[in-house]
Amino acid sequence: MSRVIKWGILGLGKIAHKFVNDLQLVADCELEAVASSSASRAADFADQYGADRFYSNYEDLYTDPKVEIIYIASLNQDHFAHALAAMQNKKAVLCEKPLAINHNQVVELIRCAKTHNTFLMEGLWTRFNPTFEQLEQWIVQGEIGTMRYLNATFSFNGLEYGVDSRLFNPYKGGGSLLDIGIYPLFLAYQLLGMPNSLQASAIKFATGVDVQTALILTYDKVQALLYSSFSHHEDMRATICGEAGEIYLDSRWHETGKINLVKEGKGFSEEFEFLGKGYSYEILEVNQCLREGKLESSKWSLQNSLDLINLMDQVREQIGMKFPME
Ligand SMILES: NC(=O)c1ccc[n+]([C@@H]2O[C@H](COP(=O)([O-])OP(=O)(O)OC[C@H]3O[C@@H](n4cnc5c(N)ncnc54)[C@H](OP(=O)(O)O)[C@@H]3O)[C@@H](O)[C@H]2O)c1
């Protein structure tokens, strides 16, 4: 048996429920305590998932001596303050994406992690799932030859949630780019690195945040066409083409268990059965890092998070989107 990692969760909304279901499937870790701004939400959550303690404020979670790592599941605009406070109390942090809303905040978080010698990772869960590992392996093995083209999208009809949804609220770090456009950008960045150039075009919602954004990232030999939207449904496959073959990630590509390789006219698929929904793989990575005393993951490093937010800052500059709190 490995050392048991004791988790706390801050912010008990939709994603916290999905995450904790997977946490319970991972061996040698426990849900120790949870915190919400609502006492009843904290009590109900603790009861539902068997947390030892619950708090109706975040401070008590930051200072709970038995909690080793805090999963920050609050809204985008609060990730910075919550991650900062957790690390100042010497807690390791797994923070939901985006790690923060801009470059300056991410730099400050990285500085804080180094000052307090604490582990910090952005919860880009797709990075850790077996389908993504297979994709990387095929590319490294040269299965599709020199890469030439990548296409990835992320869209759903968020208009159904109404104008008051956090999705459209600039004070809550809203807009499709930070919420879901981060996934296609992550895919291009992880496979290709920083582009030589980036062109962005957006359609704005009445509140000023982007309701849909299209991007072209240009590399020496590759173009990546990326897109995110809150204004319509789409089946969300991803395509990666090289001179010698193609790879298709099934719908929805960021969480799929199925990946397809086509070369010389022949198709081949790999299908993975996930442990839970797939958050389990980032949890396994964090547990492993903590047991080994690492302060960051080598699979999704702090530099990776910094590069990603730099790309999103560039996009926001081009489309003229500033958050009121910046
Ligand atoms: N990785 C993924 O697959 C995935 C999927 C969806 C979302 N996310 C990310 O997860 C985070 C949370 O998203 P969610 O869908 O779970 O959001 P949510 O359910 O709307 O809210 C999450 C928590 O944020 C706090 N909150 C809600 N409204 C607030 C307000 N007006 N002011 C201050 N705090 C407020 C509440 O914390 P308390 O319980 O403490 O009151 C709430 O429980 C976001 O950063 C999002 O980008 C990730």
The ligand as an SDF file (V2000), in Angstrom:
LIG
                    3D

 48 52  0  0  0  0  0  0  0  0999 V2000
  -12.4560   20.0220  -15.6610 N   0  0  0  0  0  0  0  0  0  0  0  0
  -13.6970   20.0400  -16.1160 C   0  0  0  0  0  0  0  0  0  0  0  0
  -14.1650   19.1190  -16.7930 O   0  0  0  0  0  0  0  0  0  0  0  0
  -14.5720   21.2040  -15.7850 C   0  0  0  0  0  0  0  0  0  0  0  0
  -15.9260   21.1750  -16.1220 C   0  0  0  0  0  0  0  0  0  0  0  0
  -16.7230   22.2370  -15.7100 C   0  0  0  0  0  0  0  0  0  0  0  0
  -16.1590   23.3050  -15.0390 C   0  0  0  0  0  0  0  0  0  0  0  0
  -14.8320   23.3140  -14.7690 N   0  0  0  0  0  0  0  0  0  0  0  0
  -14.2260   24.4250  -14.0210 C   0  0  0  0  0  0  0  0  0  0  0  0
  -14.6070   24.2400  -12.6670 O   0  0  0  0  0  0  0  0  0  0  0  0
  -14.8490   25.4880  -12.0510 C   0  0  0  0  0  0  0  0  0  0  0  0
  -16.2160   25.4450  -11.3880 C   0  0  0  0  0  0  0  0  0  0  0  0
  -17.2010   25.2160  -12.3550 O   0  0  0  0  0  0  0  0  0  0  0  0
  -18.6460   24.6230  -11.9470 P   0  0  0  0  0  0  0  0  0  0  0  0
  -19.3240   24.3100  -13.2200 O   0  0  0  0  0  0  0  0  0  0  0  0
  -18.4870   23.5760  -10.9140 O   0  0  0  0  0  0  0  0  0  0  0  0
  -19.2990   25.9360  -11.3100 O   0  0  0  0  0  0  0  0  0  0  0  0
  -20.5470   26.1220  -10.3270 P   0  0  0  0  0  0  0  0  0  0  0  0
  -21.1510   24.8120  -10.0070 O   0  0  0  0  0  0  0  0  0  0  0  0
  -21.4100   27.1660  -10.9120 O   0  0  0  0  0  0  0  0  0  0  0  0
  -19.8660   26.7700   -9.0290 O   0  0  0  0  0  0  0  0  0  0  0  0
  -18.7610   26.1790   -8.3620 C   0  0  0  0  0  0  0  0  0  0  0  0
  -18.6010   26.8330   -7.0240 C   0  0  0  0  0  0  0  0  0  0  0  0
  -18.1910   28.1870   -7.1810 O   0  0  0  0  0  0  0  0  0  0  0  0
  -18.7540   28.9880   -6.1400 C   0  0  0  0  0  0  0  0  0  0  0  0
  -19.6240   30.0010   -6.7230 N   0  0  0  0  0  0  0  0  0  0  0  0
  -20.7150   29.8460   -7.5010 C   0  0  0  0  0  0  0  0  0  0  0  0
  -21.2970   31.0280   -7.7740 N   0  0  0  0  0  0  0  0  0  0  0  0
  -20.5560   31.9530   -7.1570 C   0  0  0  0  0  0  0  0  0  0  0  0
  -20.6060   33.3550   -7.0610 C   0  0  0  0  0  0  0  0  0  0  0  0
  -21.5850   34.0500   -7.6560 N   0  0  0  0  0  0  0  0  0  0  0  0
  -19.6570   33.9970   -6.3580 N   0  0  0  0  0  0  0  0  0  0  0  0
  -18.6740   33.3090   -5.7560 C   0  0  0  0  0  0  0  0  0  0  0  0
  -18.5590   31.9590   -5.8000 N   0  0  0  0  0  0  0  0  0  0  0  0
  -19.4940   31.3150   -6.4850 C   0  0  0  0  0  0  0  0  0  0  0  0
  -19.5690   28.0610   -5.2660 C   0  0  0  0  0  0  0  0  0  0  0  0
  -18.7100   27.6260   -4.2070 O   0  0  0  0  0  0  0  0  0  0  0  0
  -19.2730   27.3160   -2.7380 P   0  0  0  0  0  0  0  0  0  0  0  0
  -19.7890   25.9130   -2.7980 O   0  0  0  0  0  0  0  0  0  0  0  0
  -18.1060   27.5030   -1.8660 O   0  0  0  0  0  0  0  0  0  0  0  0
  -20.3520   28.3120   -2.4660 O   0  0  0  0  0  0  0  0  0  0  0  0
  -19.8800   26.9220   -6.1990 C   0  0  0  0  0  0  0  0  0  0  0  0
  -20.1440   25.7320   -5.5480 O   0  0  0  0  0  0  0  0  0  0  0  0
  -14.6940   26.5470  -13.1390 C   0  0  0  0  0  0  0  0  0  0  0  0
  -13.4240   27.1390  -12.9980 O   0  0  0  0  0  0  0  0  0  0  0  0
  -14.7560   25.7830  -14.4450 C   0  0  0  0  0  0  0  0  0  0  0  0
  -13.9190   26.3390  -15.4400 O   0  0  0  0  0  0  0  0  0  0  0  0
  -14.0490   22.2780  -15.1150 C   0  0  0  0  0  0  0  0  0  0  0  0
  1  2  1  0
  2  3  2  0
  2  4  1  0
  4  5  1  0
  4 48  2  0
  5  6  2  0
  6  7  1  0
  7  8  2  0
  8  9  1  0
  8 48  1  0
  9 10  1  0
  9 46  1  0
 10 11  1  0
 11 12  1  0
 11 44  1  0
 12 13  1  0
 13 14  1  0
 14 15  2  0
 14 16  1  0
 14 17  1  0
 17 18  1  0
 18 19  2  0
 18 20  1  0
 18 21  1  0
 21 22  1  0
 22 23  1  0
 23 24  1  0
 23 42  1  0
 24 25  1  0
 25 26  1  0
 25 36  1  0
 26 27  1  0
 26 35  1  0
 27 28  2  0
 28 29  1  0
 29 30  1  0
 29 35  2  0
 30 31  1  0
 30 32  2  0
 32 33  1  0
 33 34  2  0
 34 35  1  0
 36 37  1  0
 36 42  1  0
 37 38  1  0
 38 39  2  0
 38 40  1  0
 38 41  1  0
 42 43  1  0
 44 45  1  0
 44 46  1  0
 46 47  1  0
M  CHG  2   8   1  16  -1
M  END
$$$$
